[in-house]
Amino acid sequence: MKTRAHVYISGRVQGVFFRASTREEAVRLGLSGWVRNMPDGRVEAVFEGEGSVVDEMVSWCRRGSPHSRVEDVVVSKEEYIGEFGDFGVRY
């Protein structure tokens, strides 16, 4: 079943290629959505796809990119919309 997760990641997640690594992993998993830096230092992302794959991506966010240090991940599961054609980085 398809689902959507809205995720906020905090810690050392900006300036460490977190967005690029997130996009790479999401594309590898076949997810759609986006990721962006927030002014408060967190990273925000939306993932859409098969439920188990979205869960796998959220687990990846808890580990993060090689140079990041994830302190907290807040996840809101939402209804699948299917509004994205691919996965991108927002600026």
C-alpha positions as CSV (number, residue, x, y, z in Angstrom):
1,M,0.0,0.0,0.0
2,K,1.3,3.4,-0.9
3,T,1.9,6.0,1.8
4,R,3.5,9.4,2.4
5,A,5.8,10.5,5.2
6,H,6.6,14.1,6.2
7,V,9.9,14.1,8.0
8,Y,11.9,16.6,10.0
9,I,15.5,15.7,10.8
10,S,17.6,17.6,13.4
11,G,21.2,17.5,14.4
12,R,24.3,18.2,12.3
13,V,22.4,17.7,9.0
14,Q,23.3,20.9,7.0
15,G,26.6,21.4,5.2
16,V,27.3,17.6,5.3
17,F,25.7,16.6,2.0
18,F,22.6,15.3,3.8
19,R,20.2,16.6,1.1
20,A,22.3,15.1,-1.8
21,S,22.6,11.8,0.1
22,T,18.9,11.7,0.9
23,R,18.0,12.3,-2.8
24,E,20.5,9.6,-3.9
25,E,18.9,7.1,-1.5
26,A,15.3,8.0,-2.3
27,V,16.0,7.7,-6.1
28,R,17.7,4.3,-5.4
29,L,14.6,3.2,-3.6
30,G,12.2,4.5,-6.3
31,L,10.5,7.1,-4.1
32,S,9.2,10.4,-5.1
33,G,9.1,13.7,-3.1
34,W,11.6,16.3,-2.0
35,V,14.1,17.4,0.6
36,R,15.2,20.8,1.7
37,N,17.2,22.7,4.4
38,M,15.2,24.8,6.9
39,P,16.2,28.1,8.3
40,D,16.3,26.6,11.8
41,G,19.0,24.1,10.9
42,R,16.8,21.1,10.4
43,V,16.2,19.2,7.2
44,E,12.6,18.6,6.0
45,A,11.6,15.9,3.5
46,V,8.5,14.3,2.0
47,F,8.7,10.7,0.8
48,E,6.0,9.0,-1.2
49,G,5.9,5.3,-2.3
50,E,5.2,1.8,-1.1
51,G,4.8,1.8,2.7
52,S,7.7,-0.6,3.4
53,V,10.0,1.4,1.2
54,V,9.0,4.7,2.8
55,D,9.7,3.1,6.2
56,E,13.2,2.0,4.9
57,M,13.9,5.6,3.9
58,V,12.8,6.9,7.3
59,S,15.2,4.4,8.9
60,W,18.0,5.7,6.6
61,C,17.2,9.3,7.8
62,R,17.7,8.2,11.4
63,R,21.3,7.1,10.4
64,G,21.9,9.9,8.0
65,S,24.7,10.7,5.5
66,P,28.3,9.7,6.3
67,H,29.3,13.1,7.8
68,S,26.0,13.9,9.5
69,R,25.0,13.4,13.1
70,V,21.3,12.9,13.4
71,E,19.8,13.8,16.8
72,D,16.1,13.5,16.2
73,V,13.7,12.5,13.5
74,V,10.0,13.5,13.7
75,V,7.8,11.6,11.3
76,S,4.2,12.3,10.3
77,K,2.5,9.6,8.2
78,E,0.1,11.1,5.8
79,E,-2.3,9.9,3.1
80,Y,-0.6,9.1,-0.2
81,I,-1.3,11.9,-2.8
82,G,1.0,10.9,-5.7
83,E,1.8,14.5,-6.6
84,F,5.5,14.1,-7.4
85,G,7.0,12.6,-10.6
86,D,10.5,12.2,-9.1
87,F,12.6,13.1,-6.0
88,G,14.3,16.4,-5.9
89,V,16.1,18.9,-3.7
90,R,14.3,22.1,-3.0
91,Y,16.1,25.3,-2.3
